[in-house]
Structure formats: C-alpha cells, structure tokens
C-alpha cells in the first residue's frame, strides 16, 4: 500500500512535469497526457476505497526526525479514499473539458499548475502528519493563486489571486500555530495519535486556543464568514479552474479538516456554537450576496460559500449526536457546482456574456433547449428541488438542525429556512433570467455552434447523471458512501408530514417571494463588508510601505548605513536589558592576558582614526588593514591561532585587491558635506561604535554557565577522528554549512570571471 499512496500523490506532479516537456511540441498531446493524471488517481482511488471501506485505516509511517518525534506519515480511511475519488473523478471531467474549452491557450505551464493543484489536494487528504498536511495546504494556496492570476495582464485576475493568497495563507499561519500547540498537548504530530487520545484532548481545557486557531485556517480555506469575500474574486480564473476549485478541491480542504476533527472535538463546548454560528452566518450572508449579484460566476461563487456554510453548520449541529450524510452532501455539491460552472463556460462562449442584466431580456430557451435542460437539472439541484440529489441533501440538513433544536421554532431552524429560501430564489433568478426573456437573442454575439466543442455540454451532462440517480434512489448512493447508516426509509420526494415538510414548504414559498421582489432587493444599498475592509487594509499597507521605503531607502549609502546601525543598536540594547542590563564590573574577568590587550588597542584605535582623517583611498585602505591586523593580535592573545591566520590572510588579500582597484580610480574629490550632515554622521557612527563596545564589554563580563564548545571538544576525537576541534566542526559537525559557503564562493568567482571576460571582450570589440 505505500506504493499506492506514493502513486496517488505523485502521479499529478509527475504528469505535470512531463506535460511541460510535451506542450511546446504538441498542445493536443499535452492535454491527452494531462488526462492521464486524474484517470490514474481515480483507478488507484478505487483500489484504496476497497481496502478501507469496511476495514481499519491504513497507516504508512515515514520517519523524518525520529529523535524529535516528527515524521511524515501517511494514512487513509474511508474519508480519505472518498476525497481521493472525488478529486480524481471530477478531475477527469475538468481536464477533458479544459482541453476543448481552452484549446491551444492551455500551455504546459497551465497544465502543470492544474495538476500540481490536484496533487496538493490529494496530499492533504492522505496525510497523517499535521506538518506534512500544512505543507500541502500551503501548496494548494500557491497553485490556486497562480491559476487565478494566470491572465496576469488583467487587473481582476491579479487582484483575485493576491486576495486569495493573502487570506488563505494568513489563515494557514493561524492553523500552523494551532497544529503545533495541539501537537504539544497530544504529544504527537500525527492525527492518528490525536484520535487515540481524543477523550483526553477534549477534556483538557487548554485545547480551546489551538482548536480555534486550527478552525480559523479551515474557515479561511472554505470561505466562511467573515473570510467569504475572497471566493468571488477567484472567478477571474479560467472556467475549468473555477469549477475544480469550487467543487472538489481548495474550498473542500477546510471541510475535510473539520470532518477530520469532528470525532476528536465534537464534545468540546466550543465546537457546536462556533461551527453552527459561523456556518449559519455564511449560509445566509453569502446567499444574500448571491441573490444581489449579476455575474453568473459570481452568483455561483457566493452560492459555493453559502453551501460550504451549510456543511460547516451541519458539523456544528451534529455535535450532540451522530454525523449522517455529510459525504452525500459533499457529493451533491461537487456534482452540481462543477456542472454549473462548466455550463456557464459554455453559455459565455455561445452568448458572448455571462452578465444576467444582458441575458435577462433575451429568450435563449428555444435556441439552446438541451443546454437549458442541463442547466435546469443543476439549478434545481442547487435550489433543493425534489427528485434530485440536492433535495435529499437539503432534507438531511433540515433533519440535522431540527434534531439539535430545543424547540419547534429554534433560531437554527429559522436560519436554515432563510438560507435555503435565498438559495431557491437565486437559483430561479439564474435559470429564468438566462432562458425566459421576451426578446429574440442576437445572432452576432458569441461563437457559432461549430466553433464550440460538444464536450462542453457532454462533460456536465455526465456529471449531472449522478444528480438524477441520487434523486430517484438516494439510498443507493447513501449506502455506498456511508453503509453504517440506515438509508432504507429515505424517500425521493417527501418525508412524513412534520417539521421537515413544513421547513421545505416554507423554503419554497419564501424563496418564491424573494425571487418576485428581487429587483427591489437590488436597490438596497450595499453595506461595507469584510472585502472592503481587506482592500482598505491592503491599500493602507502598501501606502505605509511606500512611505517607509521612501524614508529608509532614499538618500544614498549613508542613510542605509544609519538605518542598519540603528536597528543593530536597538537589537543589542533589547538583548542587554532583556537579560537584566549590564553586569557589574568585576563580576567576571577577561582572562589572565587581558593586560596585553592595550597594545593592539592602540593600533586598532589609531588606524580607525587614521582611516577617517587621511584623504586618499589607498591610505584609508592601509589604515583599515592595520586595524584588522590589530584584531588578529587579539585572536593570538586569546589562543585562537587558526582564526588569527584567517584574519591575516583576509586582510592581506583585501588590501592587495583594494590597492589594485584604487590605483586605477581617480582621486577622491573634496568632501562636500555640510557641518550639520558631518555632525549627524559622526553621531550615528559614535553611537554604533559605543553600542558595540558596550555589548562586547558586557559579553566579556558575562559569566557563562559552561565553556563554549565543551561538547564539541568531547566529541571531536571519537566521532570526527581529529584533534583540531575547529577543523572537526567545519568539516564534520557543520560540513553542510561549509559546503554551502564554498559553493557561494565558487559561484561568486565564476561571476567575477564572467564579468572580467565580458569586459575584455568588449575591449577587443572596441579596438576592432
């Protein structure tokens, strides 16, 4: 099974790399090759499902830092296998659609990003290590932002990509803090260990903060209030990306994480109010925004956020009982939402627009009857109409809320009806405004039929078969996904007369009223929301950064040095005062040879003054070198001959190079600084020098708890086989750092050779 895990996660990345090689030679071949990734994932997903559907979870331990208890383990259970199948099967439709929707516009880079996005989502659902989960979590953010902003020459695409990246990555930082804190409480960075200690974690009052932090990451990823504003901005992506992001990936990551945490923390007093409150707020607020929107993709984006709120709220209301039907709800949303986004792509190509204000007066029903039938299935599923899987999903939600209600008319039941009524209203609005206008649609707008591939309707049609089958026989899908629940009594039309029937009838009635009066709703002024606040903060941050940059980075080299020195002085002062201030003189000594330090001090101090007082470049360089030689004397006094030798070599080489360079430069001009500027520079330099002197003096007086390097001294001979511990450290204990330094120096040397060679070549060209 470890091979299956590796292939599922690695197949999209591997195929993405191959596509980059094939695309420059054949765009069609690249698309066909890209189709291989979701097909392989789906096939392997069925293998994984058979292994875990009726058996225990599979664990694949992968050691990384075992001494610290940190591994990169993988795991799979029915929930993981379900998401693998969801990502793979929906991915097949998305890739096939994209091949014909984008055509030659689908470059190798675009395919690689899409497949990397797929692989990152698969990594999330197959991780047992929470640290590895975070890595894949951030990869979905990066890949999705690049896909959203693929048309980087468009302002909306850039804005949507930046907004999605900042919101979701910012939430991920909160999540990372929560994961680390929770791992500290559980004593492990693995979800399987958390599950084994679930009762103890839920009973520990310290779990509240990390749980909230983790859920903030889930809420930002799944566009929950007040972070829901980023999802409509993501509609700037190409239609296949929008369909994939809104249905089976990205936004479902937060739902997956909440589902994974449900068995662990459903008993927590924070769980039910937090998830039910945030979910219901999102369900209603995003539904209201969808009803007021006119761009088809924007309506669907807000409706995605609203349905995700429904899923989150279901997890909150189910806290007191058993979670039922959540996988069926996710399947319902993935199928109808991906289909609707793909159909919107077809509508935009054929009609030339996706603006409902343009489409509303036009009657497209007679021209596109088959497309209208497909849109009707997807729209009615979104509205929760009978004989569709969407109706069963809505009834499951109503049942979950009503079972958690303490009265026959609880706030949760009311909000469930209000949110569902809004969904019914904006669903009617989309369908009727597209197909039932009074005017004949124009013939000079949009692409002719022969230019639009039939796959743009065939793919959503195949996906919507699941909606029809699930609506007629919901128990079949329910038993396949969650066989432990009793689905035998689930009807395709209605439950028994009671609260659920009343809630459904109220939903349809209230939704019809909202649809009728939708134009009055359009006239209601929009209130500033979280999106406006985010944009304001972003603009203020950019303006502040610009002003700060103008203040700190404009003014030449002296100002740069002054900024560096001020920050260095501040850091040293903070370190000193944080540790109780300066130690008293005499608490510790500099060593038996301290009196010998006065002689090199004369050389160091005198040469430093000479470097300032002398006029020519070469005399200044000589004075700086003498100061360096004086420092080398200190190394000898304090028994560091190898460091002293290094210092002498560096100073000598530097002096030779500087003399060679300065010899070919014109003499220095007269210092044109005014007295005030000279005084300012003197003050800054004096402050930096005094602070460094005080810091060095404090370090010398500080009595360390033990000799520095005692462990290296003890390990040098037995482990490294050398008596020179400095060499042991450089070559063995931190050999990787030394190799990195050598590599940097080699690259710098190559750069110097290239520059010199280029200069000589230009000189020969000029002569000829």
Buried (B, 14 or more C-beta within 10 A) or exposed (E): BEEBBBBBBBBBBBBBEBBBEBBEEEBEEBBBBBBBBBBBBBBBBBBBBEBBBEEEBBBBBBEEEEEEEBBBBBBBBBBBBBBBBBBBBBBBBBBBBBBBBBEEEBBBBBBBBBBBBBBBBBBBBBBBBBBBBBBBBBBBBBBBBBBBBBBEEEEEBBBBBBBBBBBBBBBBBBBBBBBBBBBEBBEBBBBBBBBEBBEEBBEEEEBBBBBEBBBBBBBBBBBBBBBBBBBBBBBBBBBBBBBBBBBBBBBBBBBBBBBBBBEBBBBBEBBBEBBBBBBBBBBBBBBBBBBBBBBBBBBBBBBBBBBBBBBBBBBBBBBEEEBBBBBBBBBBBBBBBBBBBBBBBBBBBBBBBBBBEBBBEBBBBEBBEEBBEBBBBBBBBBBBBBBBBBBBBBBBBBBBBBBBBEEEEBEBBBBBBBBBBBBBBBBBBBBBBBBEBEEEBEEEEBEEEEEBBEBBBBBBBBBBEBBBBBBEBBBEBBBBBBEEBEBEEBEBEEBEEEBBBBBBEBBBEBBBEBBEEBEEEEEEEEEEBBBEEBBEEBEEEEEEEEEEEEEBEEEEEBBEBBBEBBEBBEEBBEEBEEEEEBBEEEEEEEEEEEEBBEEBEEBBEBBBEBBEEBEEBBBBBBBBBBBBBBBBBBBBBBEBEEBBEBBBEEBEEBBEEBBEEBEEEEEEEEEEEEEEEEEBBEEBBEBBEEBBEBBEBBEEBEEEEEEEEEEBEEBBEEEBEBEEBBEBBBBBBBEEEBEEEEEEEEEEEEEEEEEEEEEEEEEEEEEE
